[in-house]
């Protein structure tokens, strides 16, 4: 039995942890969703905003909400999603930083105007809150409504 334990253990992991492709993510359609809905290709941006200012002061929830209301929402009125997160990164001095973060998910048409808006959002956040960076992850997605 001891010889087979690693094999049994690994096999059991296959049942516990689903195998996920890192490059393709597809939402599960609900039973009431229209399976024949037309899919559209759009861009998806995930923007990761750290909430710690230099010196350790936190960006307050009211400061964050004002930033979303004034800087992001006017350019992405179609909708957006904000998630709370715990993040970590190496700063420019090579020090590991752990901090509370916000993730903003934007799904939009691939037009130059939207690219300019995203660049403006990132620059404004960095300037207003003295941030080194805002992580941006962009991917092409298939969506249907």
C-alpha angles and dihedrals in degrees: 000000000000091000092054097043096091090049093048090046093052092046091051090053089061088062094044100044117044118224108249128191109228093211104046124052120178125182117232111249114232118237089253095048118112104251090197094058111134115251121224128199112234137157123258122203125190112196117194115205121189114217101208119096122209107282093036101276113142125233102244124234089247092052089049093048091049089052091051093046097045104031110025109027098055089060098039103039090147087076146280139198127230120199129187114231145170110230142177136194143160110259124217089274092055094251118140109239123195118192147151111267143185123223117205117197117201125183114189149144116282099251128138092239092064091049090055091049092052092049088050092050091052094046093047092050093048091048097043097045101029094243125167093216150342115222113231124193116185127188139164113245139186112228137179132181 
